[in-house]
Amino acid sequence: MNTPTFHLQIRGVSLAVPAQGVAMADLGKEFGDNEVQRIIKATGITRVRVAPDGVCASDLCQHAAEKLLEALDFDRQQIGALIFASHSPDHPMPATSCILQHRLGLRNDLAAFDIPYGCSGFVYSLIQAGMLIHAGLAEHVLILAGDTMVRKVNPLDRALRMVLGDGGGAALVSRGDNPAVVRFGTDGSGAPSLTIPAGGFRQPHSPATAQVVINPEDGSGRSLDNLYMDGTAILRFALDRVPPLAEGLLAAAGWDKDELDYAFLHQANGFIIDYLRKKLKLPKEKVPIHLGDYGNLSPASIPLVLCKELHDKTAMPKKVLLAGFGVGFSWAGMATSLEGCRMLPIIEMA
């Protein structure tokens, strides 16, 4: 696989999450205490964040961006491109990035586009930012990545209800001297494994798509309008694709594993992250897990782990891997330095 190298500077990262959430322990009456405890033990998630009615991914991302630009004291009129990575657009059209350009008061002569990706979306956006900077089309790129997919989860879907959370992240990427080695991939045969079947042009909403079907084996239920996940297929995909992605990035960057400061992986769930860590033969302290109080935040999950792990550090790590993987199936990784980057404490929106 071709492994290009860009030169850039990740100047800062922030994350906004809803203050409100659902504690897993409170779901015992619905799904049974034993089942809830089993999922808590497997995933490491004790609470998921849930956006209030009327709050969208764009709102969380905008709040994260405003706080980031303020903390960096950065002139937003220098931003030459805006990327919004999400499966939770404000509207089917126009692109939410266009709406955010106006809401953030950015200049008109900039590129603004949406990337409809979830768990790999943040790293895909970093790669896109690197391409824009490398091509000379922008000196500074603002990345917004987030989802409010909890409202697409059927209350009867016990697996997703106890895993998925809402959040929105922001990152400012500029031309710089830090090498960034990137790799990515796609396997569309996995598309049916993580999907909302209805609601698009292929299968529009209808009374039939809204009908909830109950699984007689476990009592879980969902409609074609709800998010569906084949957990076994997702696990198999992650174990097949992420280790070669990480190994390839290390080789291309010329790093030994013992030189690596951190591997920041998409925070899918604790079991998957720990299994990948063991397969990569990395120590626990180099593969942090920070989703317990938040849930799987999809494209905002890497901003979550970055901000949670590094916001109080005086020096940023110089050799890190970033890897996102999921819906599509899609995967993307970057080996780079976070030197000179500022990580904000996590912001809670009431």
FENLIN-V903511 format. One record per helix or strand of 3 or more residues. SS is the DSSP state (2 for helix, 1 for strand). FROM is the first residue (numbers start at 1). TO is the last residue. If there is no record, write none. Layout:
ss=SS from=FROM to=TO
ss=SS from=FROM to=TO
This chain:
ss=1 from=5 to=18
ss=1 from=21 to=23
ss=2 from=24 to=31
ss=2 from=33 to=43
ss=1 from=47 to=49
ss=2 from=57 to=72
ss=2 from=76 to=78
ss=1 from=81 to=85
ss=2 from=96 to=103
ss=1 from=111 to=115
ss=2 from=121 to=134
ss=1 from=140 to=147
ss=2 from=149 to=152
ss=2 from=158 to=161
ss=1 from=167 to=175
ss=1 from=178 to=186
ss=2 from=188 to=193
ss=2 from=231 to=253
ss=2 from=257 to=259
ss=1 from=262 to=265
ss=2 from=270 to=280
ss=2 from=284 to=286
ss=2 from=298 to=310
ss=1 from=320 to=326
ss=1 from=330 to=336
ss=1 from=347 to=349
